[in-house]
């Protein structure tokens, strides 16, 4: 991962004009929204990958009526004891 590229991507936006590129800094709220969107996407893709790996390791047949489900309930990480 290129840290400088990630920083530039999250903190600036590039506008294409006839004269060339204009780089504009994002305000704090826009940068935070971009960071949060990236985190949600990474989490969702990682979760989907993990579920796929588990299904493959237990030999899950997509046509089978039996399945194992994983329920991820938002907020449980806030409890002292889960």
C-alpha positions in Angstrom: 0.0 0.0 0.0 1.3 3.4 -0.9 0.7 5.6 2.1 1.1 8.8 0.3 -1.3 7.8 -2.4 -3.9 6.7 0.2 -3.5 10.0 2.0 -3.9 12.0 -1.2 -6.9 10.0 -2.2 -8.7 10.5 1.1 -7.8 14.1 1.6 -8.0 15.7 -1.9 -10.0 15.5 -5.0 -8.8 15.9 -8.6 -10.8 18.0 -11.1 -10.1 17.5 -14.8 -10.2 20.8 -16.8 -9.1 21.7 -20.3 -6.1 23.4 -18.8 -5.1 20.4 -16.7 -5.8 18.8 -13.3 -6.8 20.9 -10.3 -6.1 19.3 -6.9 -8.4 20.6 -4.2 -8.1 19.7 -0.5 -11.3 18.2 1.0 -12.7 19.6 4.2 -12.5 17.5 7.4 -16.1 16.1 7.0 -15.6 15.0 3.4 -12.3 13.3 4.3 -13.9 11.5 7.2 -16.8 10.4 5.0 -14.3 9.0 2.5 -12.3 7.2 5.2 -15.5 5.7 6.7 -16.7 4.6 3.2 -13.3 2.9 2.6 -13.4 1.2 6.0 -17.0 -0.1 5.4 -16.0 -1.4 1.9 -12.9 -3.2 3.2 -14.9 -4.7 6.1 -17.6 -5.9 3.8 -15.2 -7.5 1.3 -13.2 -9.1 4.1 -16.4 -10.5 5.7 -17.6 -11.9 2.3 -14.2 -13.4 1.7 -14.2 -15.0 5.1 -17.7 -16.4 4.7 -16.7 -17.8 1.3 -13.6 -19.4 2.8 -15.6 -21.0 5.6 -18.2 -22.3 3.2 -15.5 -23.8 1.0 -13.7 -25.4 3.9 -16.9 -27.1 5.2 -17.9 -28.2 1.7 -21.0 -26.0 1.5 -23.1 -27.0 -1.5 -25.0 -23.9 -2.7 -28.0 -26.1 -3.6 -28.1 -27.7 -0.1 -31.1 -26.8 2.1 -28.7 -26.9 5.1 -26.4 -24.0 5.9 -24.4 -22.4 8.5 -25.0 -18.7 9.1 -22.8 -16.1 10.7 -24.6 -13.2 12.3 -22.6 -10.0 12.9 -24.6 -7.7 15.1 -23.4 -4.1 15.1 -22.6 -2.8 18.6 -21.8 -6.1 20.4 -18.1 -5.0 20.5 -19.1 -2.3 22.9 -20.1 -4.7 25.7 -17.6 -5.6 28.4 -18.6 -9.3 28.0 -19.8 -10.7 24.7 
